[in-house]
Structure formats: C-alpha cells, structure tokens
Amino acid sequence: MAPAAGNKIIARGEYLARAGDCVSCHTAPGGKPYAGGLYMPTPFGKISTPNITPDQATGIGNWSDDDFYRAMHEGIGRHSEYLYPVFPFPWFTNVSREDVLAIKAYLFSLAPEYAPRQPLKLAFPFDIRESLLAWRIAFFKPATPSLGDNIGRGEYLVDGLGHCGECHNRHALFGASDWSGKLEGGEIEGWYAPQLTSGGADSIQAWSSDQLFTFLKSGAAPGKGVALGPMRETIDNSLHYLTDDDLNAIAAYIKTATANEQANVPRPSAPEPTRNGGEIYLSHSAFCHTPDGKGRPAVIPALAGNPAVTASGPQNVIRVVLAGLEASHGLAPMPAVGVNMSDNDIAAVVNYVRTSWGNKAPANAEAGTVGELRQETHTLLAGNLPNGCSTIPDPRLSKILEGVRGQGADLATLLPKIDAIVPRLRDGGAKDDDIVNALTATYCRELINDKSLQQPQRAALLGNFSILIYGQIREGGNANTAPVVAPGSGR
C-alpha cells in the first residue's frame, strides 16, 4: 500500500473512531487515551475497559484484521472468548468491514501504551464468560451492514458506530437493548435518554432538522434545550467532530423514526407528594426561571416545553437540581439547590415542574429515586467532588488564576482581584463560559481550605459566586455591586 493511501485510511479511521466515541470508554480518568482502565457499571457487575493501543503485551498489537473484525462484528475476542455486551458490538455489527479495518489502522498508528487490564468485578455466574452464550442466543444476531445516501447514511451511523440505541432504546433484562423499543427512550447510568421517535410526550420530533443539527453539533438548540450527562460527553468527544453532512444525515434519519404503539402507553404516576411542589418552586426556582416557567431568554432556559423536563423519566431534572449546571452556551450557571433540599421536596418540585405550564410529563419522581441519584451525584457546584474541586483544563487560565489563590474565602478580598483578572483572561482568548467556570473552581479551592464549612454551605457559596461572576462578565459592571442570589435560590 502506498504511504499516501495508508495515511488516508488512518485519517478515515480516526474520524470513524470519533463517530464511535471509542475514546470515552477506553480511557480511564487521568489515563492515556485508548489505554483502557475505565470501570463501567453493568447488570453483570463492573467491567474494566481494555487497552486498545497497539502494545503487543497488553493491547491489540498482535491482533490480525480478522481478529479485530470478529470482535467488532460478532463480539468474539482474539482467543474465541465471548465479549461482554458493555462493548457495543450489537451495534458495531452493522459497520462495514472496510470501516472496521480503517479504525484498526488508526489505532495501530498510535503509540503503544503498556497498560494491563484491570480485574473485572463481576458476580457469579457472569464472571464465567461461557455464561454469555445464553445471552447471545437470546439477544444477539450478526447483521449485514447496509450503506446509503442521506437518510440511509444517517441510519448507518445511528444504528452502527453511533450506537445511539445503547442509551435511547428501551432496555430488556441484563443490558440487552429491546429493539421493539428502538429509540423510544431509556435509562442509562441514572440519566434518562429521551425518546427520538414520533408520538411520545418527550419526543424531539417537534424539533426542526436545523434545531436537531445544531444540538448535535454544539450541545444546545436555542429554545429547546442543552445536552446533559452522557449526551454532553457524547457531543464533546464524538458528534462535535463529525462533518455537517453526516450530522444532517443523522438528523434526517431521526426525523423518520416512528414509535411502536406501546411506547405511548401512559406510565404510572408517583403518589401525591406531602408538600406542595408549587410552593417549593416559588421559594427555590421562580426568581430565575420565572413563575410561569418561561425563564429569561439567552440567560436562563425555559422549563415550559423543555424536552429535558418533559421526558418520560424524571432523572435528568432530578440530576440538575442535585448537581447544578456550570455556565455553558452563554447561559447562566445554576446552583445545586437540591443539596439543601430533602428528597421528598425535590421529588415534589420535579413533579410540579413536569406537570405545569402545559408540560404533560408523568409525575413519577419519587423520593427513593432522588436518594439514589444523590449518592451518585458529585459536581463542582454541589461542593462534593471526590478530589475537592475540578481542575482547570486550560493551562493559560490556570496560570493567570494563580494570582487569586491563597486569599481566603472572603469575597471582599477576592472580588477586586477578579475585576482586574477578567480582562486578562479575555485577552488570552478565553470564552466567558470558561472564565466563569474557572473562577468558580478557583473559589472552590479557597472554600475547601475552610474546614468549618459543610457541603450544603459550600454548595450555596459556590452557587452564589458563580452567578455573581456570570452577571459581572455579562453586564460588564462592577463585581462588588453585582447582585448575589440568596442561598437556596434557584436558576
């Protein structure tokens, strides 16, 4: 093969690996890309992802083309072992051999990384790979890839490398995707992936093709919503890198998706809450989101008609209440107001929001679900990250912000310094969203040093601080006089 042809195949393989979002699963936190080590929760237990760099001892350096294609197409490893379906081979079976081998060519172009696979943490009998035979007989059948133009290309990406059904399909037992519920919405890692087909209350079929394209490209569609949870990661690591033609093809295919009749069967509602959700909303959220749920254009998103709010499952709204939201797409940050609320109150206000202002989602948020998600929620604005505070990914911002470290948590001391630093950050090319989040992370480090503060106090201070900085940057006024949102108030 001529070098130019080889380079072209490698470049195509890199693009296809992006489309498959391979790096997200095969990279441990703080680890080398594609060297594996990420633990993924599954119905079988926790499974560590393998090293897929070309290291011959611990990676795939000894794999042949046939070995690699068999793993992708049939879910069978190099030594004829069954692969666990956390590896999305039920979708990758729809990918052509040519595209699969282009991905292999790209992976083999990477620097080898010595990274032995971490032990699997599986319950009996799933720690015995042969037990997967029954799963395969029940749920898996190799496919014949089908290529096409526009809508056909969109279907090829959605049902293949994109493995969108991994999150957006209804799910059966043991992690199998229920293809009779294809793209009809499902739960994934404590988040709810909304319905992509027509007919459901949480469907995005009412979006225009342009709105859907914009969302897939950037993570936000004006007037419709912002990507949350796993979808945010998918856009940042995968969809953001796809060509406009491929994103338009995905949007075109999704617009043709129709639901199974069972998808629209009403779902049971949760019991009536003991406290009025409307009262809770007025005391925690109405100041920012407004009493009619319409929000503030270009600053705070509307809750009325918001697809994240009207999804069949309440998980996304609960998560946002508990976790808060950092500044993004020019929108204001949202404090993690749920840190200071009871599980019952969160369930009540979530049900209120999901059934008010014309929203017709089921009132199915329950205190038990809130409690479970609370245990899993660790964010900067909630003040409970395992390592204290988030890192600042941009080294330029980090260096400039060294000047505000060590000043204590006294806002009267910090704010004058921040007033002087913001212009320097902007001159360095930083976006306003990044400035707000980086300054909040810097302030978090000051709060962590104050051992007298408990998590609810840290969360309230971080929420107030992030909104104050957002207002200062947006309005260009004096941070010393910018309005501070009272602790416990919402976005």
C-alpha positions as CSV (number, residue, x, y, z in Angstrom):
1,M,0.0,0.0,0.0
2,A,1.4,3.4,-0.9
3,P,2.1,5.7,2.0
4,A,-0.4,8.3,0.9
5,A,-3.1,5.7,0.7
6,G,-2.2,4.4,4.1
7,N,-2.4,7.9,5.6
8,K,-5.8,8.4,4.1
9,I,-7.1,5.2,5.6
10,I,-5.6,6.2,9.0
11,A,-7.3,9.6,8.8
12,R,-10.6,7.9,7.9
13,G,-10.1,5.5,10.8
14,E,-9.6,8.4,13.2
15,Y,-12.8,10.0,12.0
16,L,-14.7,6.7,12.4
17,A,-13.3,6.2,15.9
18,R,-14.6,9.6,16.8
19,A,-18.0,8.6,15.4
20,G,-18.0,5.6,17.6
21,D,-16.8,7.6,20.7
22,C,-14.2,4.9,21.4
23,V,-12.0,7.2,23.5
24,S,-14.7,7.9,26.1
25,C,-14.9,4.2,27.2
26,H,-11.3,3.2,26.6
27,T,-9.7,6.0,28.6
28,A,-9.6,5.9,32.4
29,P,-9.8,9.2,34.3
30,G,-6.4,10.8,34.1
31,G,-5.2,7.9,31.9
32,K,-3.7,7.7,28.4
33,P,-6.2,7.8,25.5
34,Y,-7.3,4.4,24.4
35,A,-5.2,2.6,27.1
36,G,-8.4,1.4,28.9
37,G,-8.9,1.1,32.6
38,L,-12.3,2.7,32.9
39,Y,-14.7,0.8,35.1
40,M,-18.2,0.7,33.6
41,P,-21.3,-0.3,35.7
42,T,-23.4,-3.1,34.0
43,P,-26.1,-5.5,35.1
44,F,-23.3,-8.1,35.3
45,G,-21.2,-6.0,37.7
46,K,-18.3,-3.6,37.0
47,I,-16.3,-4.2,33.9
48,S,-13.0,-2.6,33.1
49,T,-12.4,-1.5,29.6
50,P,-9.3,-3.0,27.8
51,N,-6.3,-1.3,26.3
52,I,-6.8,-0.9,22.6
53,T,-3.4,0.7,21.7
54,P,-1.0,-1.4,19.6
55,D,1.0,-2.6,22.6
56,Q,1.8,-6.2,22.0
57,A,1.8,-7.3,25.6
58,T,-1.3,-5.6,27.0
59,G,-3.1,-4.1,24.0
60,I,-4.1,-5.2,20.5
61,G,-0.7,-5.2,18.8
62,N,-0.9,-8.9,18.0
63,W,-4.5,-8.8,16.6
64,S,-5.0,-9.6,12.9
65,D,-7.5,-7.9,10.7
66,D,-9.8,-10.9,11.1
67,D,-9.4,-10.8,14.9
68,F,-10.4,-7.2,15.0
69,Y,-13.3,-7.5,12.6
70,R,-14.7,-10.6,14.5
71,A,-14.6,-8.7,17.8
72,M,-16.5,-5.7,16.2
73,H,-18.9,-7.8,14.1
74,E,-19.6,-10.8,16.3
75,G,-18.5,-9.8,19.8
76,I,-15.9,-12.6,20.0
77,G,-12.3,-11.9,21.1
78,R,-9.0,-12.9,19.7
79,H,-8.9,-16.1,21.8
80,S,-12.5,-17.0,20.8
81,E,-13.9,-15.7,24.2
82,Y,-17.3,-14.1,24.3
83,L,-17.1,-10.3,24.9
84,Y,-19.4,-8.6,27.4
85,P,-22.1,-6.5,25.7
86,V,-21.0,-3.4,27.5
87,F,-18.8,-3.3,24.4
88,P,-21.4,-2.2,21.9
89,F,-20.8,-5.0,19.3
90,P,-24.7,-5.4,18.9
91,W,-24.4,-2.1,17.1
92,F,-21.0,-2.4,15.7
93,T,-22.1,-5.5,13.9
94,N,-23.8,-3.0,11.5
95,V,-20.5,-1.4,10.5
96,S,-18.8,-2.4,7.2
97,R,-15.6,-4.4,7.2
98,E,-13.9,-1.6,5.3
99,D,-14.8,0.9,8.0
100,V,-13.8,-1.5,10.8
101,L,-10.4,-2.0,9.3
102,A,-9.9,1.7,8.9
103,I,-10.5,2.1,12.7
104,K,-7.9,-0.7,13.3
105,A,-5.4,1.1,11.1
106,Y,-5.9,4.3,13.1
107,L,-5.5,2.5,16.4
108,F,-2.3,0.8,15.2
109,S,-0.9,4.2,14.2
110,L,-1.0,5.3,17.9
111,A,1.9,5.0,20.3
112,P,1.8,1.7,22.2
113,E,0.9,2.0,25.9
114,Y,1.8,-0.7,28.4
115,A,-1.5,-0.9,30.4
116,P,-2.6,-4.3,31.7
117,R,-6.3,-4.7,32.0
118,Q,-7.8,-4.1,35.4
119,P,-9.6,-7.0,37.0
120,L,-13.3,-7.5,36.3
121,K,-15.7,-7.1,39.2
122,L,-18.5,-9.5,38.3
123,A,-20.9,-11.6,40.2
124,F,-21.4,-15.3,39.6
125,P,-22.2,-16.7,37.1
126,F,-21.3,-13.7,34.9
127,D,-17.6,-13.9,35.9
128,I,-17.6,-17.1,33.7
129,R,-17.6,-15.9,30.0
130,E,-19.3,-19.1,28.8
131,S,-22.4,-17.9,30.7
132,L,-22.8,-15.2,27.9
133,L,-23.8,-17.9,25.4
134,A,-27.4,-17.8,26.7
135,W,-27.4,-14.0,26.4
136,R,-26.1,-14.2,22.8
137,I,-28.7,-16.8,21.8
138,A,-31.5,-14.7,23.3
139,F,-30.4,-11.2,22.2
140,F,-27.7,-11.1,19.5
141,K,-27.6,-11.8,15.8
142,P,-24.8,-10.6,13.5
143,A,-26.1,-8.1,10.8
144,T,-25.3,-7.4,7.2
145,P,-24.2,-3.7,7.0
146,S,-26.3,-1.5,4.7
147,L,-24.9,1.8,3.3
148,G,-26.9,4.5,1.7
149,D,-27.1,8.2,1.0
150,N,-28.5,10.9,3.4
151,I,-31.2,9.0,5.4
152,G,-29.5,5.7,4.7
153,R,-26.2,7.2,5.9
154,G,-27.9,8.5,9.0
155,E,-29.3,5.1,9.7
156,Y,-25.9,3.5,9.2
157,L,-24.4,5.9,11.8
158,V,-27.2,5.8,14.3
159,D,-27.6,2.0,14.3
160,G,-23.8,1.4,13.9
161,L,-20.9,3.3,15.2
162,G,-23.1,5.9,16.9
163,H,-24.8,3.1,18.9
164,C,-27.5,5.6,19.9
165,G,-29.8,2.8,21.0
166,E,-27.3,2.0,23.8
167,C,-29.0,4.9,25.6
168,H,-32.1,5.8,23.7
169,N,-33.7,2.3,23.3
170,R,-35.9,0.8,25.9
171,H,-34.0,-1.9,27.6
172,A,-34.7,-5.5,28.5
173,L,-33.1,-7.7,31.2
174,F,-29.3,-8.0,31.5
175,G,-28.3,-5.0,29.4
176,A,-30.0,-6.2,26.2
177,S,-31.4,-3.4,24.1
178,D,-35.1,-4.0,23.3
179,W,-35.3,-3.5,19.6
180,S,-39.1,-3.4,19.7
181,G,-38.5,-0.2,21.7
182,K,-35.9,1.2,19.3
183,L,-35.1,4.9,20.1
184,E,-38.2,5.1,22.4
185,G,-36.2,6.4,25.4
186,G,-34.5,4.6,28.2
187,E,-32.5,5.0,31.4
188,I,-28.7,5.0,31.3
189,E,-26.4,5.4,34.3
190,G,-29.0,7.3,36.3
191,W,-29.9,9.6,33.4
192,Y,-32.9,9.4,31.1
193,A,-32.2,9.4,27.4
194,P,-35.3,10.9,25.7
195,Q,-37.4,9.4,23.0
196,L,-36.2,10.1,19.5
197,T,-39.3,8.6,17.7
198,S,-42.6,10.3,17.0
199,G,-45.6,10.3,19.2
200,G,-44.2,10.5,22.8
201,A,-44.5,13.4,25.2
202,D,-40.8,13.6,25.5
203,S,-40.1,13.1,21.8
204,I,-37.8,15.6,19.9
205,Q,-39.8,15.1,16.7
206,A,-41.2,18.6,17.1
207,W,-37.7,20.0,16.6
208,S,-36.8,21.2,13.1
209,S,-34.0,19.5,11.3
210,D,-31.9,22.6,11.8
211,Q,-32.5,22.6,15.5
212,L,-31.6,19.0,15.7
213,F,-28.4,19.5,13.7
214,T,-27.4,22.5,15.9
215,F,-28.0,20.4,19.1
216,L,-25.9,17.5,17.8
217,K,-23.1,19.9,16.7
218,S,-22.9,22.2,19.7
219,G,-24.9,20.6,22.5
220,A,-27.5,23.3,22.6
221,A,-30.5,24.2,20.5
222,P,-31.9,27.7,21.2
223,G,-35.3,27.5,22.7
224,K,-35.1,23.7,23.0
225,G,-32.5,22.6,25.4
226,V,-28.9,21.9,26.4
227,A,-27.2,18.5,26.4
228,L,-26.8,16.9,29.9
229,G,-25.0,14.0,31.4
230,P,-23.7,11.3,29.0
231,M,-25.1,13.2,26.0
232,R,-22.9,16.1,26.8
233,E,-19.9,13.8,26.8
234,T,-21.0,12.2,23.5
235,I,-21.2,15.6,21.8
236,D,-17.9,16.8,23.2
237,N,-16.0,13.6,22.3
238,S,-17.8,12.4,19.2
239,L,-20.6,14.2,17.5
240,H,-18.9,17.6,17.6
241,Y,-16.2,16.2,15.2
242,L,-18.5,14.8,12.6
243,T,-19.0,16.5,9.2
244,D,-22.0,18.7,8.7
245,D,-23.1,16.2,6.0
246,D,-23.1,13.3,8.5
247,L,-24.8,15.3,11.2
248,N,-27.5,16.3,8.7
249,A,-27.9,12.7,7.7
250,I,-28.3,11.6,11.4
251,A,-30.9,14.4,11.8
252,A,-32.8,13.3,8.7
253,Y,-32.9,9.7,9.8
254,I,-34.1,10.5,13.3
255,K,-36.9,12.6,11.8
256,T,-38.2,9.5,10.0
257,A,-38.2,7.3,13.2
258,T,-41.6,6.1,14.3
259,A,-42.6,4.6,17.6
260,N,-44.0,1.3,18.5
261,E,-47.6,1.7,19.7
262,Q,-46.6,0.5,23.2
263,A,-44.3,3.5,23.5
264,N,-47.2,5.8,24.2
265,V,-49.0,3.8,26.8
266,P,-49.4,6.1,29.9
267,R,-46.9,5.4,32.6
268,P,-48.0,5.2,36.3
269,S,-47.6,8.3,38.3
270,A,-45.9,8.6,41.7
271,P,-48.0,9.1,44.8
272,E,-49.0,12.7,45.6
273,P,-46.2,14.5,47.5
274,T,-46.7,15.5,51.1
275,R,-45.6,19.1,50.4
276,N,-46.9,21.3,47.6
277,G,-44.4,21.3,44.7
278,G,-45.6,24.8,43.6
279,E,-44.7,26.3,46.9
280,I,-41.2,24.8,46.7
281,Y,-40.8,26.0,43.2
282,L,-41.8,29.6,44.2
283,S,-39.2,29.6,47.0
284,H,-36.3,28.0,45.2
285,S,-36.6,28.5,41.5
286,A,-39.2,31.1,40.4
287,F,-36.8,34.0,40.9
288,C,-34.7,32.8,38.0
289,H,-37.0,30.5,35.9
290,T,-39.9,32.9,36.5
291,P,-43.3,31.9,38.0
292,D,-44.6,30.9,34.5
293,G,-41.6,28.7,33.8
294,K,-40.6,30.7,30.7
295,G,-37.1,31.5,32.0
296,R,-35.1,34.5,30.8
297,P,-34.2,34.5,27.1
298,A,-30.5,33.8,26.4
299,V,-29.8,33.7,30.1
300,I,-31.9,31.1,31.8
301,P,-33.7,28.3,29.8
302,A,-37.4,27.9,30.0
303,L,-38.9,24.9,31.8
304,A,-42.2,25.1,30.0
305,G,-41.9,22.9,27.0
306,N,-38.3,22.0,27.7
307,P,-37.7,18.4,26.3
308,A,-35.4,17.6,29.3
309,V,-38.2,18.4,31.6
310,T,-41.0,16.6,29.7
311,A,-39.0,13.3,29.2
312,S,-40.8,10.2,30.2
313,G,-38.3,9.7,33.1
314,P,-37.6,12.3,35.7
315,Q,-33.9,11.5,36.2
316,N,-32.5,14.4,34.2
317,V,-34.4,17.1,36.1
318,I,-33.5,15.4,39.5
319,R,-29.9,15.3,38.5
320,V,-29.8,19.0,37.6
321,V,-31.5,20.0,40.8
322,L,-28.9,18.0,42.8
323,A,-25.8,18.8,40.7
324,G,-26.4,22.3,39.3
325,L,-25.1,23.3,35.9
326,E,-21.9,25.1,35.1
327,A,-22.0,28.0,32.7
328,S,-22.4,26.9,29.0
329,H,-23.5,28.3,25.7
330,G,-23.8,31.8,27.3
331,L,-26.4,30.6,29.8
332,A,-26.1,31.4,33.5
333,P,-24.8,28.7,35.8
334,M,-27.4,27.0,38.0
335,P,-26.7,26.5,41.7
336,A,-27.0,23.0,43.1
337,V,-30.2,23.9,45.1
338,G,-31.0,20.3,45.8
339,V,-28.1,19.9,48.2
340,N,-30.1,21.9,50.7
341,M,-33.5,20.2,50.0
342,S,-34.9,16.9,51.2
343,D,-35.5,14.0,48.9
344,N,-39.3,14.5,49.3
345,D,-39.2,18.2,48.4
346,I,-37.1,17.5,45.3
347,A,-39.5,14.9,44.1
348,A,-42.4,17.2,44.7
349,V,-40.9,20.2,42.9
350,V,-39.8,18.0,40.0
351,N,-43.3,16.6,39.6
352,Y,-44.7,20.1,39.7
353,V,-42.3,21.4,37.0
354,R,-43.1,18.3,34.8
355,T,-46.8,18.9,35.0
356,S,-47.1,22.7,34.9
357,W,-47.4,25.4,32.2
358,G,-48.6,22.9,29.6
359,N,-46.0,20.2,30.4
360,K,-47.6,16.8,30.2
361,A,-44.9,14.5,31.6
362,P,-45.9,11.9,34.2
363,A,-45.5,13.0,37.8
364,N,-43.3,9.9,38.5
365,A,-40.4,11.4,40.5
366,E,-40.1,9.6,43.9
367,A,-38.0,10.3,47.0
368,G,-36.3,6.9,46.7
369,T,-35.1,7.8,43.2
370,V,-33.8,11.2,44.4
371,G,-31.9,9.5,47.2
372,E,-30.3,7.0,44.9
373,L,-29.2,9.8,42.5
374,R,-28.0,12.0,45.3
375,Q,-25.5,9.3,46.3
376,E,-24.2,9.2,42.7
377,T,-24.0,13.0,42.1
378,H,-20.6,14.6,42.6
379,T,-20.0,18.0,40.9
380,L,-18.2,21.3,41.4
381,L,-21.4,23.3,42.2
382,A,-22.6,20.6,44.6
383,G,-19.4,21.1,46.5
384,N,-18.7,17.3,46.9
385,L,-16.2,16.3,44.2
386,P,-14.1,13.3,45.5
387,N,-10.9,15.3,44.9
388,G,-12.2,18.5,46.3
389,C,-12.6,20.7,43.2
390,S,-12.5,20.3,39.5
391,T,-9.3,21.1,37.6
392,I,-8.9,24.0,35.1
393,P,-8.2,22.3,31.8
394,D,-6.8,25.4,30.0
395,P,-3.2,26.0,31.3
396,R,-3.4,29.7,30.3
397,L,-6.4,30.2,32.6
398,S,-4.7,28.2,35.4
399,K,-1.6,30.3,35.3
400,I,-3.4,33.6,35.3
401,L,-5.6,32.5,38.2
402,E,-2.7,31.6,40.4
403,G,-2.9,35.3,41.4
404,V,-6.2,34.8,43.3
405,R,-5.1,31.7,45.2
406,G,-4.4,31.8,48.9
407,Q,-6.6,34.9,49.5
408,G,-9.1,33.0,51.7
409,A,-12.8,32.6,51.1
410,D,-13.7,36.3,51.8
411,L,-15.4,37.7,48.8
412,A,-14.5,41.2,49.8
413,T,-10.8,40.2,49.3
414,L,-11.4,38.1,46.1
415,L,-13.7,40.3,44.1
416,P,-11.4,43.3,43.5
417,K,-8.7,40.9,42.2
418,I,-11.3,39.2,39.9
419,D,-12.3,42.5,38.5
420,A,-8.7,43.0,37.4
421,I,-8.2,39.5,36.1
422,V,-11.2,39.1,33.9
423,P,-9.9,41.4,31.2
424,R,-6.6,39.4,31.2
425,L,-8.5,36.2,30.8
426,R,-10.5,37.6,27.9
427,D,-7.3,38.9,26.2
428,G,-5.9,35.4,26.4
429,G,-8.8,34.2,24.2
430,A,-10.8,32.6,27.0
431,K,-14.6,32.3,26.4
432,D,-16.9,33.8,29.0
433,D,-18.3,30.4,30.0
434,D,-14.8,29.1,30.6
435,I,-13.9,32.2,32.7
436,V,-17.0,31.7,34.9
437,N,-16.3,28.0,35.5
438,A,-12.5,28.5,36.0
439,L,-13.1,31.3,38.6
440,T,-15.7,29.1,40.4
441,A,-13.2,26.2,40.5
442,T,-10.6,28.6,41.9
443,Y,-13.0,29.9,44.6
444,C,-13.8,26.3,45.4
445,R,-10.2,25.7,46.4
446,E,-10.4,28.5,48.8
447,L,-13.6,27.1,50.3
448,I,-12.1,23.6,50.6
449,N,-9.4,25.0,52.9
450,D,-12.1,26.2,55.3
451,K,-12.7,23.1,57.3
452,S,-15.7,24.6,59.2
453,L,-17.8,24.6,56.0
454,Q,-20.1,21.6,55.4
455,Q,-21.2,20.5,51.9
456,P,-24.6,22.5,51.9
457,Q,-22.7,25.7,52.9
458,R,-20.1,25.1,50.2
459,A,-22.7,24.5,47.6
460,A,-24.7,27.7,48.5
461,L,-21.5,29.8,48.4
462,L,-20.3,28.3,45.1
463,G,-23.7,28.8,43.5
464,N,-23.9,32.4,44.6
465,F,-20.3,33.1,43.5
466,S,-20.8,31.6,40.0
467,I,-23.9,33.6,39.4
468,L,-22.3,36.8,40.7
469,I,-19.3,36.3,38.3
470,Y,-21.6,35.4,35.4
471,G,-23.5,38.7,36.0
472,Q,-20.3,40.7,36.2
473,I,-18.9,39.3,33.0
474,R,-22.2,39.5,31.1
475,E,-23.1,43.1,32.2
476,G,-19.5,44.4,32.4
477,G,-20.3,46.1,35.7
478,N,-18.6,46.2,39.0
479,A,-18.4,42.8,40.7
480,N,-18.5,44.5,44.1
481,T,-22.1,45.6,43.3
482,A,-23.3,42.7,41.2
483,P,-26.4,41.1,42.7
484,V,-25.8,37.9,44.7
485,V,-28.5,35.2,44.7
486,A,-29.6,34.3,48.1
487,P,-28.5,30.8,49.4
488,G,-31.1,28.2,48.3
489,S,-32.5,30.2,45.5
490,G,-32.6,28.5,42.0
491,R,-31.6,29.3,38.5
